[in-house]
Amino acid sequence: MDKKQKTKETKGRSILVPFLLSGLAGAGIALLLAPKSGKELRKDVKHAASKTGEKVASTIRESRNAVTEALVAGKQAFLEERDRQIKAA
């Protein structure tokens, strides 16, 4: 995978997180303003909180994987360049 493609993926992820969080905030506000009974509202809030937790955990896992991949790629590039410099010397 080339650098341009990785950069596009990283930018896509960085835009996705705020978009998801703002969507969840909007959903929470809509729940609070909806004409429902307290019992129904608590159930909806509990469900929304559960979904939010799952999405946050998923985003953290994806971010961790992306960082790990970047570290591995950086280490590999460093080693290759170091070897190339040693051979050239």
N, C-alpha and C positions, 0 to 999 in steps of 0.2 A: 504494500500500500504506500503510495507516495505522500509527500508532505502536504500537498495541496488538498488531497482528499481527507487526510486526518484533520487538517485545519477546518475544513467545512463541517466535519462531524462534530468537532469540539464546539464550534460556533452554534450549531444546531442544538446541542445539549445545553449550552449556556442560555439560550433563548427559551428553551422548553421549561426549565425550572421556574423562572418567574411567571411564565404563562400559566403553568399548573397551579402555582400558589395563589395567584390572583383569582383564578377560576374557583378554587376552593374557598377563598375568602368571600367571593360573591355568592357562592352557594350557601355558605353559613349565614350571611346577611339575609338572603332570601328565606331561609328557614325561620329565622327569628321574626321576620315580618309577615310570615304566612299566617292566615287565620286558622290555627289548629289548636286543639286542646293541649294542655301541658304534657299529658302522657304521650300523645303522638309526637309533640315537638321534642321531648327528651329522647324518644326512640330514634327520631330522625337525626338529632345531633349526635347521638351515640354511634349511629351507622356512619355518618359523615366523618367523625373522628377516627373510626376504625379504618375507613378507606384512606384517609389522609395519612395515617401511620404507615399503612402498607405502601403508599406511593412514595413517602419519604424514605422508607427503608430500601425500596427498589432504586430510587435515585442515588442513594448513598452507595449501594452495591455497584451500580453502573459507573459512578464516578471513581470508586476504588479500582475497578477493573481498568478504566481508561488510564488512571495514573500508573498502575502497574505496567500496562502495555507501553506507556511512554517511557518509563524508567528502563524497561528491558531494551527498547529500541535505542534509547540514548546510550546505554552501556555498550550495546553491540556496535553502534556507530563509532563510539570512542575507541573501542578495541581495534576495530578495522582501521581507523585512521592512525592509531598508534603503531600498528603493525606496518602500515604503509610507510610511515615516517622512518621507522627503524630500518626497513629494507632500502629506503632511499639514501640513508646516511652512510 
